[in-house]
Amino acid sequence: MRTVFHKIRRIFLAGLLVSLPLVITIVVFKFAFETLDNLLGPLITRLLIELGVPIVQTFQVPGLGVIATLAIVFFIGLFTTNFVGRKTLKIGEWVVTQI
């Protein structure tokens, strides 16, 4: 009986460890989408009105938060790969000079 509960607990924890990062990612992205939509939407609307585009004051650019979030994630990835790549190259050069 004890091994059955141990197995159930192990399976449950494995499922939790897989599900938790996914749920956290979804919550963070949803928050980022909504926050960026709320921040950038009115700014873009005002900018378009100032430029003479005939739109109503309540107009919102659809998908602006999604596009902004994806752009931010892209630039973070770009920075990380370049930064990590340079660090890796420096470490590799250091290892070669130590030989």
N, C-alpha and C positions, 0 to 999 in steps of 0.2 A: 504494500500500500504506500509506503514511504517513497519508493522509487517512482511510482505513478505521479505523486504530487511533485517530486523533484523534476520529473520530465515535463510536466505541465508548466511548472514555474520557469524552467529553462526555455521552453518554446515561447511562453508569453514574453519573457524578457528579450528574447531575440526579435520578436515582432515589434516590441516597443522600441528597441534600439534602431530598427530599420525605419519605423514610422515617425519617430520623434523629429529627426532632422528634416524630413519631408514636410511635416506639419509646420515646423518653425520657419522653413523657407517660404512656404505658402503665405504664412501670416506676415512675414517681413516684406515680401513682395507686394502683397495686398496693401499694406500700410504705405509702402513707398509709392505705389501707383496712385492711391487716393491723395496722399499728401502733395505729390508733385502736380496732380491734376488741380487740386485746390489752390496751389501757389501759382502755377504757371498759367492756368486757364484765364483768370481775369487779366493778367498782364498781357497775354497775347491778344485777348479781345480788345483791350484798350489800345494796344499798338496797331491793330488792324483798323480800328475806328479812326485813329490819328492819321493813318496813311490814306484814309478816304475810302476804305472798303465798305460798301453798303451792307452792314450787318446790324442786327439788334444788339442791345447792351447785354442781354442774357446769353448770347451765343457762347458756346464752349467748343473748343477744338476737340473732336473725339479722339481718344487714344493718346493724348499728349502725355499723360502720366506713364503709360506703357513705353512709349518711345523714349522718354527721358530716362526712365529706369533702365531700359536696355542699353542706352548710351552710357550711362554711369557704370553699369556692370562691365561693358566692353572696355571702357577706359581704365577701370581698375584692373581688368585682366591684362590689358596692354602694358600698363605700368609694372604689374607683377612679373610678367614674362620677361620684360626687358631688364628690370632690376635684378630678378633672380638669375636670369641668364648671364648678366655681367658678373654677378657675385660668383656664380658657378665657374665661369671662365677664369676669374682671378684666383679662385681656390685651385683650379686645375693647373694654372701657371705656377702657383706657389709650390704645389706638389712636385711638379717637374723640376723646379729649381732646387728643391731639397734633395733630389736624387743624385 
